[in-house]
Amino acid sequence: MYRAEIKLIRKADRMSVYALYLRGSAFLWHQVRCMMAVLFLIGKGQEEVSLIKHMLDVAKCPTKPK
């Protein structure tokens, strides 16, 4: 993955719509779905933001999340 960007698409009174733009040479099966699931959990307060840095550390997480 070369780049990831989240942009505000539409803002209403009680709801905002965002889009995730990804750029890369290839994506693994379900990779984008898994990334979005983690972002949703963080947004809902069910996970900490630090989870992303932890998951990207291949020394600590050498395999896919379970």
Order of alpha helices (4+ residues) and beta strands (2+ residues): beta-beta-alpha-alpha
